[in-house]
Structure formats: C-alpha cells, structure tokens
Amino acid sequence: MKLARLQGALSGPQLPGHLVALFAGAFIPLATAPMDVWPLAFIAPALWLFTLNSVTPGLAALRGWIFGMGLFGTGASWVQVSIYQFGGASEALSIVLTLLFVAGLSLFTALHGWLWRRWLKQAPILLTFPALWVLMEAFRGWFLTGFPWLYLGTTQTDTWLANLAPVIGVNGVSGVIVLMSLLIARTIWLSFPTLEIRLPMGYRLTDLLPRPKRWIPPTAFIGILLAIVAIGQIQWTHPVGQPLTIGLVQPDIPQEEKWDRRYLRDIVNRYWDLSRSIKPVDVLIWPETALPLEEHQAYSVMAEALKQQAPHTTLITGTVSQSSTEGTTRRFRNTVITANYDQKLNIQGHYFKNKLVPFGEYVPLESMLRGLIRFFDLPMSSFIPGPADQPLLAVDNTLMAPLICYEVAYSGYAARQAQGAQWLLTVSNDSWFGRSAGPLQHFQIARFRALEAAKPLVRVTNNGMTAVINPEGQVDMALPRFEAKVRKTLLQPYQGMTPYSRWGAYPVYLISALLILWGWRQRLRATLAPAEDKAN
C-alpha cells in the first residue's frame, strides 16, 4: 500500500511527478559543458524512469515531453541569442520561437516515454530501457536532418567512460550510462534491509522494490567498470610521420560587422597581420567562412597571405562557393579549401559542407517562410549541401578529414570521414551564439569526436574555442575566447582505425534493436500468460 501511494504521488497525474520529470531532464545539460557536473548524468535516467511507472501510455508521453522541456529548455535555449541578436526578431518573438523549438524537440522524448509504457512496460528494464534510449537518441539525430546535440554520452568526455568512445561511440556510451544509472538505483534500493531512509509522506526507501538477488546489480556495475578500464588500455591508433607545424588564426570579428562591406578592408588586414605574426608554418588555418567574400573573390587575399609565409605553406580556410542560380536566388556551398603559392595561387582541394543548419544555412519550407521575418532571411542562408561521400584533403603529405561547424555533432558522419585520415579539422563560427553555453557544448562535442576516432582534432573558430585536441580527447592547446589571437604549435598525425570509425554505431543499433524485440516478446508473454491460465 505504501509503495502504491508513493508511486501515485510521483508517477500519477499529480504535479510532483511532472516536476521530477522536469528536473530529471534538466540534469543532463547540467552534466554537460560548461557546468560539467557529470554525476548528474547517472541520476537523470533512473529518476525519469521512476516517473513513468504505473502510468498510462498517454501520461508517459506527457512525462516524456516534460522531461524534454527540462532537457532542451535548459540545454538548447541558447538559440534565442542568435534569433534575437542577429535574426531581426523582437525579444518577445525570439522567446516564442525558442519555446516552439524546445517544445518541438521535446516530442522526441514524448515518443520515448509513450513507446516505453505502450510496448515495453513489462519487459526487463535493465536491458530494454537503455536500448530504447540508444535508438531514440539515434532517431533524434537523423529525423528531418536531426539535432544530434545534448546526447547523454557526451557528458562523460572526462571520465573513464570515455574509454568506450572508440568502440561504441557516443550513443553506445549513452546506453551504458543508462544501464549504470539503473544498476545504481537498484543497488541503493536493495542495500538497506534494516536501515530506514525516510522519504516524503513517511515512506521508506526500502519500500520501493523487493530485494531478491541483491548481489546482481553491484556485481554487474563492477563488471562494467572493469571492462571500461580494460578497454582503456588498448591503443587503437599510433603516431605516423613527422609532426606538422600549424598556425591557428582566431580573428574575433564581431558578427554584426562580418557581412558589412564597410569593414571588409579591416577584416582582410586583420587576417594578414595575424597570419604574418606566426610565420613560418607548414599549415596555416583560418576559420569557417573566414572572409565575407565568395571563393573566387578571396583568391587575391589568400595569395597575399601565402606570399608572407614559407614557400611550402598550405593555407586551409573556410569560404563560400557559388554552386548554382535558381531564378533570382543564388545557391551557395559552405566550403573548406586548401591552397599553396608557387608563383601563383594553387587551389589543391575542396570540401563542401554536407550537414546544413536549418534556418542558418537553408530555410525549410522556404517558399512559405522566406521574407516573413528577418530570421528567415539571414545572410548566406541559401546554401545547398555537398555530396555525402567526398575525398579527404591532402595536406603536406598527410590526409585530413574536414568537418564544418555543425557537422562535428554528427558522430556517424564524422566516423566515416575519419576512416582514412591522419587528423581531423573542424572550422566554425560560433559568434552567432555569443557567450551562451552553446559554443562550449559545441567544443565538448568536438572533443568526443577526437575520442571516437582516436586521432587529433584541430578546431579553428572566429572567436573560440580554437584548440588542438589529442586522440584522448584532452585539450593540448587552446586560445582564449573573444580575443584576436594566433598560435603556432606542433600536430602529430596518427594512423589506424578504431572499431567505431570502421563500423560506426551500426553494431550498437543492431544490439539495441534485438534487445527491444526480445523485450517486446517478453512483454507479450507476460500479457498472454494470465489469459492462458484462465483458459486452462
């Protein structure tokens, strides 16, 4: 009776259960950069699951939506900065659009809650709930181009669980966190045979669950930890060749000035001056869409910068390439190019961004929304994606895998890019999001990509974080944010391939799907058994 009343308070339609779901969702962003309170990641899944007990599928969907509002409202509301400061929307409209964005994302967790209660409520929790979490994260990262942000696994960038990244990737790590969360909760429930821990309404912690086989959860938890430590001893990749001397340029150009032609000469001079201050280097790197010029217009600026470097220097820069014209609309591609200078500028390679940012680089439902408000008509928001399969860029006898801005959040895409590369490069412009948490979350995601590939990743941005990340996901060098800075450093290329780079997340998805099917079968058996007993 006590257990039923407690679950009625937290899992029924009353307000307390909704609040618990809201806070459980908010715990995940708090476990992520910049707060980095990573233990909260082990509390959130079990806490949310507890609010889903003994409720209808419809109420579970509501609890899932509330969980999502806590998750995305706390962790992704930084989009309001871009909408308000650069999208031409009033503050009130920017808040409304942000709330709609958060509410829309929360539909994914609403679906998660509904599926759990509708199809898996009587399935073995310890295996099926983590499996469903993995598949729902993957679905969110794919549907309608996806939003692969605020994954649970990213919270463990600086913990032992990062050892698993080269094997199972960020979604697999998410599943392990959920499993460990449930094991911790089950261990706590089963560890107090006599000690009474009082909860609200006079209940004891030991009222929550029966205590059969108390040794199983802690033993499984310890086994997982030992496996994580053992996997961490494996060296998936190894250094190859000589280090490159690279020069990183962080110009710190205000976003409101970047596309204003009145500031073009100042911007060009800043790039020249900063680049000249770190010569000579093997590789000089500028950030995403470094110059407010189209590619062919930027050639003279690039040539002048390379003339000031050693003859062998390669310049890597983000730029904008015109792709086509549709009626009166010109279509562009967000591009990374490599070039050197030998009597004239030589363009060595191109990479065209494949994963575009909705509303920032293209406008969904363009015929309906374009021109409605300034937010739907941002500068350079007429991009088209590049091919899904593009060759690596050759840079000074190495192969480099480029990722432009938002692309680094797509773990599977980054894994494919990293397969034959010796180092990864991501260029970005996070000025759109000011001093919010967004750019720091973006940086943490980039660190996780280095972990998955077990290769160094260089990140060059307009105003930070510009850094060199080693194959262990640790920051070897970083420039201070919001300052015009340069840095010359060494980059050691790496050879080899991690299991995740080779196969991606497909093995994790397959295992998760099989567990879901098995759990659904178990649920059917549990449902049909009483009917068979009555028939007999």
ABEGO torsion letter per residue (X at the ends): XAAAAAAAAAABABAAAAAAAAAAAAAAAAABOAAGBAAAAAAAAAAAAAAABGBBAAAAAAAAAAAAAAAAAAAAAAAAAAAAAAAGBBAAAAAAAAAAAAAAAAAAAAAAAAAAAAAAAABBAAAAAAAAAAAAAAAAAABGGEBBBGBAAAAAAABAAAAAAAAAEAAAAAAAAAAAAAAAAAAAAAABAABBBBBBGGBBAAAABBABGAAAAAAAAAAAAAAAAAAAABBABBBBEBBBBBBBBBAGBBAAAAABAAAAAAAAAAAAAAAAAAOBBABBBBBBGABBBBAAAAAAAAAAAAAABBAABBBBBBBBBBABBBEABBBBBBBBBBBBBBGBBBBABBBBBABBBBGAABBBGAAAABGABAAAABBGAABBBBBABBBBBBBGGBBBBBBBEAAAABAAAAAAAAAABABBBBBBBAAAAEABAAAAAAAAAAAAAAAAAGBBBBBBBAAOBBBBBBAAGBBABBBBBGBBBBBBBBBBBBBEBBAAAAAEAAAAAAAAAAAAAAAAAAAAAAAAAAAAAAAX
